[in-house]
């Protein structure tokens, strides 16, 4: 499902104009990103948790040349599905 399909679905289900639905969906996404940039987590009850994790430095082997390099540590986004979502998918 694409972002546009989600906007169309929200527009239909919530009886909103497409412009209002687009604004609602984009605002949700922007706000989730803002919170995650700060390093905080976003918990959507019954759906899951968006969080930021720190990835440590790690050595990697470059294929073909067998050269060893170190990938620097960084922050990475993660999503952990909630129990109700897991149950629905199974």
C-alpha positions in Angstrom: 0.0 0.0 0.0 1.3 3.4 -0.9 1.0 6.7 0.8 -1.5 7.9 -1.8 -3.6 4.8 -1.2 -3.6 5.5 2.5 -4.6 9.1 1.9 -7.5 7.9 -0.3 -8.6 5.4 2.3 -8.5 8.0 5.1 -10.4 10.4 2.9 -13.2 7.9 2.3 -13.4 6.4 5.8 -13.2 9.7 7.7 -15.4 11.6 5.2 -12.7 14.1 4.6 -11.5 15.9 1.5 -8.4 14.5 -0.1 -6.6 17.7 0.8 -7.5 17.3 4.5 -6.7 13.6 4.5 -3.3 14.3 2.9 -2.6 16.9 5.5 -3.6 14.5 8.3 -1.4 11.6 7.1 1.6 13.9 6.3 1.3 15.6 9.7 1.3 12.2 11.5 4.5 11.1 9.6 6.3 14.4 10.2 5.5 14.3 13.9 6.7 10.7 14.2 10.0 11.7 12.5 10.4 14.8 14.8 10.0 12.7 18.0 12.4 10.0 16.7 15.0 12.6 15.7 15.1 13.6 19.4 15.8 9.9 20.3 12.3 9.3 21.8 10.0 6.5 21.0 6.4 6.7 19.6 4.0 4.1 21.0 0.7 3.5 19.1 -1.3 1.2 21.3 -2.4 -2.0 19.6 -0.1 -1.3 16.6 3.5 -1.0 17.7 6.4 1.2 18.7 8.7 3.3 16.6 12.1 3.8 18.2 15.7 4.8 17.6 18.5 2.4 18.4 22.3 3.0 18.5 24.3 0.7 16.2 27.9 0.0 17.3 30.9 0.2 15.1 31.4 -3.1 13.3 34.0 -4.6 11.0 32.8 -5.6 7.5 34.5 -7.4 4.6 34.1 -5.8 1.2 33.1 -8.5 -1.3 35.4 -9.0 -4.2 38.4 -7.2 -2.7 38.3 -8.9 0.7 39.2 -5.5 2.2 38.3 -5.0 5.8 36.6 -1.7 6.9 34.9 -0.4 9.9 31.3 0.8 9.6 30.9 3.7 12.1 28.3 3.5 14.8 25.1 5.4 14.1 21.5 5.7 15.0 18.9 3.7 13.2 15.0 3.6 13.2 13.3 0.4 14.3 9.7 -0.7 14.5 8.5 -3.2 17.0 5.0 -4.6 16.3 2.5 -4.8 19.2 0.9 -8.0 20.3 -2.5 -7.3 18.7 -0.8 -6.6 15.4 1.2 -9.8 15.6 -1.9 -11.8 16.5 -3.8 -10.3 13.5 -1.0 -11.1 11.1 -0.7 -14.7 12.2 
